[in-house]
Amino acid sequence: MKGGTSGYASRTVAGHLVRGGIGFGALVGAFVLLPVAGPVALLLLPLGLVALRGCPTCWVIGLLETVSRGRLRRECVDGRCELRPAADRARSWPPGAGGHDRQEDPGAAVSRWSGGGGSSGRGR
């Protein structure tokens, strides 16, 4: 388990999608080619399972891990684990996300919500 993943993730999303195409294509091809090639077509089943790293569910888990890699971090304290945004990613992308690197005047939010003039807009 490297980098906090279970071992199903790929290096890139594109690579993972290619593996999925090969895996699902081999599984479907094994059954579609069965009437034409006979039992020999079933030799595609192991290829499909290896490409999917075990099963279609394993591939989906790997896709989710690949997409979220570097964006989430698991923290465990006193036997309780939580997923949190990775500190370096939360500050760098997207810019201004989460309010980490945004400096704003506290009064600006008040005037923005109150319409700038302090009235609530009721009774007009």
Beta strands, then each sheet from edge to edge (+ up, - down):
strand 1: 72-77
strand 2: 80-85
sheet 1: 1+ 2-
end
